[in-house]
Amino acid sequence: MSKSLRHIIGLDIPNFPIKLNKVGDLLYFEGSLMGVYCNDEGSPFIFDWVELNNNVNRWLVYEVEIKSLADYINGKISHFSLINNPKKDLIFLIDKNIEGIDVCCKVVSPKNLPYEYLPKNNIYFDEDESKKLDNIKTTFNLKEANKLKEIETSIFNILDEAEKNETELINLHFKSSKNSNVGFGKIKSSILGEILTDYSKLSRSIAINLFDKKTKSIKKRRKKGELDRIIGYSETELIYTKAASYSVFLKPITNEFDLFDTETNSEKILTKLFEILNASLDANKLKEIKNSLDNEVLQSYLNLIKGINSNDLTLCVQYANPANKKNLSEVLDIKKTKKILNNLNILESGDKNTLIEKGIFKALDVTNYSFKFESLKNEISLGKFSDSLKSFVGDYNLKDTYQVTFEINEVRKSNKIDNLEKISIIKCEVL
C-alpha cells in the first residue's frame, strides 16, 4: 500500500461493524470498483476501491443520503462531491485480502483522507460503466428520482417563454449521456462556446444566402454597410439560461420587417434553418434544396452537426414568435446527426452527366491514365480514362480525330467556394 493505515489519522477498530447486502455497482470494470450496498435500515453504503498491494485491496466505505445517491446517478453531483459528504461525516478505511476478509479497519474523517484517494472533481457517473443499475434504483426507490430527472431535463415550452418575454426567442437545449459534458445546470464552457459559435456562423450564412436569393446580387455589388446590415439580422444575444439539463435562451437583436411583409427577417432566417434541419434527415429532400443553399451555408451546417456529434450531445433547437404564435422545434440526437452527416456526404458525391464531343488528344499519360482533349470547338478538357478504357490508352494517339463520351461528375464540396468537376472518358472511338 502507498500508505499504511497507521499513518492515516483516524480510529482503529477490529473490523467493519455493519452488516450489508450487495445491491449493484456504480463502476464496474473486470470487477467492482464502486459498489453499492444496503444496511438493514435501507440506507445506501458505497464501497470505493482505491488501491491494491500484496493481494490486499483497500476500500473506502461510507454511508450516503439516498438523495445524494440519486443526485450522483442523475449527474447533479460529482464523485468527488459524493465522497466528501458522507452521512455522519465518517468513512471506513478497510483492507481486505483476496478472500474478502477484513485485515485492517479504521474510521476517518473525509478531510483526513490521503489526497491520492480522492477522485478528480470532474468525474461523473456513467451509466455504461455500471452494473445492476435498475436494482440500485429499485432498492432505494430511485424511480421517483428518475421522474425528477425527467422534469429537470425536459424541454421548455418555447412559445410560453417567448410570450413571457414578449419577444422572439431561440432556445438551444443541451443534453448528453456523458455527465462530464452536460449535467443539471452545468456544461463545459468549451462545448457551449463551440456550439454557440457554430450556430451563429450558420445563422449568419443563412442571412447572407437569403439576401443573395432575394436581390439576385453578389457581394461585391452591395452598398457600403449593406453586408453588416444583413449580418445584423442574424445576430442574437443570450438573455438567460435554465438548468434542465442546460438550456440557453437567445433573443434576436433586431426584428425588422420588409415592406409589405408579415415575417421578421430573423423569423425568415430561423424558418430557413429549420427547413435545412428537416430536409437534411432525408437524402432526397436535401438534394432538392441544395440549389437554394450556397457553400458557406453547407459548411456552417456541417460544422454545427459535427460539433453536436463529436461532443455526444442531444441538442434541441427551438424558435417561437409570440406575435404570430409561430413555434418551430427539432431535436438532434446522436442517431440523427450521424444520419445527417451521411446525407451531407452523399450530397457531396454530386451528380453525373454525360457529354459527347469530337476532337483530338493534345496529351496522353499512359502511366496515370490521364488526358488533355481539345474539341472541334477549341474547348479543352482534362481528366482521366475510366477503368474500362485504361488498357486501351496506349492505342490512342495525338493525330487522329476521336469521338469521346465524357462522364462529368459535379462534386459540391461544403468546404469549397465553387463546385468541382471530375471528368472521365467512358467511351472513345476513332473517326
N, C-alpha and C positions, 0 to 999 in steps of 0.2 A: 504494500500500500504506500501511496505517496506520503501519507501522514498516519502515524499511529493514533489510535483513539485517545491514548493518554495525553497527547499533545493538543487535543481539541477541548476547549473549555466546556464543561458540562457535568452531569451527574451520572456516574457509573451505576448500572443496575444489572442484576444477574441475567435476565433475559427479557424479551419483549412480553409485556404482561397482558396484552389484549387478544382475545380470540377473534379471528377474522375469516371471512369466506371470500374467495376469489370471484370477481364479477366479470372482468374483462380487462382489456389493455388499451390505453390511450396511445401507446407507442410500442410497436412490436416489430422486431427485425431479428430473425433467427433465434427468437426467444423474447421474453418480456423485458422491456426496458422502462416501462412506466405503467405499472399495473394498478388496477382499481379494485379495492376490497370493501367489504361491508361488515360492520360490527353488529352485535345483537340488537342495538337500538336503531339500526337502519342508517347510520351515519357513514359517509364515504371516507376511506383512507387511501392515500396514494403511496405506492412503493416505487420510488425513483432510484434506478440503478446509477451509480456514479463511477465505480471502478472495480477492477479485478486484479488480484495479485496472489500468487501461490495457491491457486484454487479456492480463494476466498472472495466472495462478492460482497461489496459494500453497498448498502441501500440507505436512502433517506426515506423514512416512513412518517407521514404526517396526516392528521385529520383535517378535512376541509369542510366548509359550509356547502350544502347542496347547491346554493345559488352560485358560489364560486366555481364549482364543478361545471354547472350549466354555462356560466359565462365563459369559461375556458373552452368548452366544446363549441360554443357559438362564436368564438373568435373575438370576444369582447375584452378578454384579458390575455396576457402572455403567460408562458410557462414560468418566467421569472417572477411575475406578479403572484401566481398561484403558490409557488414555493415559499415566497416571503410573507405570506399571510395565512399561516396555518391556524386552525382553531386552537384556542388556549395558548397560542404563541409558543408551541412546543414541537420539536422534531426529534424523532428517534433515529440515531445512527446505529445501524445493525450490520455486523459482519456475519455472513452465512457461508458454511462450507458447501462442497459440491452436493452433499446430501440434503441441503436446505436447513441444516441445524444451526441455531444461533451459536456463534463463537464468542462474540463480544456485543455489548449493547450499552448505549449512552443516550441520555436525554440532553438536548441542547436547545439553545435559542437560535432562531434564524440568523440573528446578527453575528453569531459566533461560528457560522459555517465557513469553512475554507473557501476562498474566492473561486478556486478551480472547480468547486462542486456546484456552483450556480450556473444555470443556463444563460445564454445571451438574452438580452431583453427584447430581441426582435423575433424570438421563436414562438410560433403559434401552433395550435392544434391543426393537424392534417388528417382528415378522415381516412384517406387512403393508407395511412400508416397505423391505423387502429385495428383492434380485433374484438369481436363481440360487442360492438358499439350499441346495438339495439338492446342487448341485455343490460348494459350500463344504464341506458335511458329508462328502461322499464323498472329496474330495481330502485332507482331513485326518483321515479316519476318525472323524468325529464321531458316527457312528451309535451307537457304544458310549457316547458321552456322552449321546445321547438316551435310551438304555436306563437310564443312571444317573439322568437326569432323571425318567423314569417311576417309578423306585423312590423318588426323593426326593419326588415329588408324589403318590404313591399313597396311597389312603385306608387308614387304620389299621383293624385288626380291633377293633371296639369291645368285643366280648364278651371278647376276650383282655385288653384294657386294664382292663375292669371287674373281671375275675377277679383280675388282679394287685393291684388296689387294694381288692378286697373291698368294693365299693360300687357303687351305681347310677352310671352315667356318661352324660353327654351330650357329644357331640363335634360341634363346628362346624368343618368343614374348608374353608378358603378357597383358591380358585384364581382366576386371572384371566389373560386373554390379554394384558393390559397389565401388563408387569413393573413399571411405576412404581407400580401399585396393590398388587400382591401378588407377592412373589418368594420365593425359598428362605429361609425363616426370618425373613421380614420382611413387614410390612403397614402401610399408612398408618394412623396412630392414629385419624384422623377416620373412616375406613371401619370399623375394628374397633369403635370406640365407637358408631357409628351402628347397626351390625348387632346388637351385643350388647344395646343399649338396646331396639331394636325386638323382638328375641327375648324379652327379659324382660317387656316390656309384653304381648306376645301370650300368653306363658305365664301371666302374672297374670290376664289377662282370661278365659282358658280356665278357670282355677281358680275364679273367681267364677261363671262360666257353669255349671260343673258343680255348684257348691254350690246355685245357684238351682234347677236342674233337680231336684236330689235332695230339697230340703226344701220346694219349692213356695212359698218365702217370697220377700219382696222386701227390698231393702237396709235400708229404714227399720225393719224388724221384727227386725233382727239384734240380738243381745245385745251389750252393751258388750265390745269387744275381739274379737268374732266375725269381723269383716271382716279384721282384722290377722292372725288365726289362719289364715284361708283363704288369704290372700295369701302367708302363710309357706310354704304347701305348694309354691308355685311358685318360691320363692327358691333361687338356686344360688350357688355360689362357684367361682371359677376356681382350679383346683388345679395345673395345669401346661399348658404349650404345647409343641408339637413343630414342627420345621422340615420341612414337607413338603406343599405349599409353606408354608402356615401353618395350624396346627391347634390349636384351643382345646379343652380338656377341662374340663367343668363337673360339679360334684357337687351333687346336691340337699342343701340344708341339713338338711331333715327327711325322714324316710322312715316316717311314721306309717301305721298300718293302722286302718281302721274295724273295729269289732267284727264277727267272723264273715266278714271279707273277706280275700281272699288277695293283693290288689293294694295296693301302697302308694299314697298319694294322689298322689305325684309320678309314679308309673307311669301312673295314670289320666289325668293331665294330658298326659303325653307320648303316650299312646295316642290321645287325642282330637286332639292336634296332628297326628299322622301321618294320622289319618282325614281331617282337613281338607286336608292336603297332597295326599293321594291323590285325594280327591274333586274338588279344585279343578282337576285336569287334565282333567276331563270336565264340560262344562256341565250335563248332565242329572243327574249324580251330585251336583254342587254344589247344584242346586235341591232335590234330595231331602233334603239335610242342613241346608238353610238355616234351617228352623224350629227346629232344635236349637241354633242359634247366635244370640247377641244381637249387637247392632250394634257393641258395643265389641270383640268378637272379630273381626268382619269388618274393622273399621277398623284394628286392630292387625295383622292378617294382611296387609291391603292395604299398609300402611306397610313391613312387612318385605319383601314381594315387590318393591315399588317400589325399595327400597334396594338389593336384590341386582341388579336390572335396571339401575338408573341408574349403579351403580358397576362394571358389566361384570364381575360375579362369577359364578363357579360355586360354589355352597355345598352341601356335603354335610352333612346333619343326621343324626346317629346317636344311638341310645339303646340301652343294654343294662342288664339286671338280672341279675347273676350268681346270684342266689338261685333264679330260675326259668328261667334261660337265655334270657330274652326278648331279642330283638335286632331293632331297627327301623332302617331306613335309607332315605333318599330324597335323590337328587341334583337340585338345582335349578340348571339352566344357563340361559343367556340365552333359548334357544328355549322352554324350559318356562315361564320367568317371563313371557314375552310371551303365551303361551297362557293362563296363569293370570289375567293382568291382563285379557285379553279376556273370559274366562269370568266374572270378577267384574263386568265392565261389563255383560255380558248379564244377570247376576243382578240388577243394579240396575235393569234396564229393567222388571222387575216382571211381574205377572200381570194380565190383563184380564178383567173380569166385566161383565155387563150387568144392568140393573135397570129395570123398567117402573114408572112412577109416574103418578098423576093429580093435577092441581093447577093453580095459576095462577102466572104470572110476576110477580114483585114488582119486577123491574128488568130492562131490556134495553139493551144498549150496541151500537148498530149500527156503531160505529167499530172497537171491539176484539172484536166478536162474542162478548161475554160475557153472562152472565145470572145472575139470582138467582131461584130457583124454590122455591115453598112447596107441599109436597104436601098432600093432604087429611088427612094425619096430622099436619099442622103441623110437618113437618120441612123445614129449609132446606138447599138445595144450591146451591153456587156453582161456576161453571165456564165453559166456552166451547163454542160450537157447532162441530160437525165441519165439515170443508171442504165437504162435500156440502150443508150447510144454510146456509152463510154468505150465499148470495144471497137466502134467504127470511127472514132475520132481520127485515127491515123490514115484513114482512107480519104478524108476531106482535104481540099487544097484551097489556095488563095486565088485561083484563076477562074474556076467555074462559077456559074451562077446557080444559086440554090433557092429552093422554096422551103422555108422553115416554118415550123409551128412553135411559137413561144408559149410557155406557161408562165403567167405573171402572177406572183403571189404578193399581194399588198399586205404588208405587216404593219398594224397600228400599234406602236410601242407607247405605253403610257408614260415612259420616261424620256421620250424624244419629241421634239417640236414637230417634225414632219414625219409622215408615214414613210416606211421603207418598202422598196420593191425588190423582190428576188426573182430574177429572170432565168429560166432554163429552157433549153431546146428539147422538145419531146419527139419531134419528127423532122427529118431532114432529107430532101430529095434533090438530086442534081437535075437541072433543066437542060 
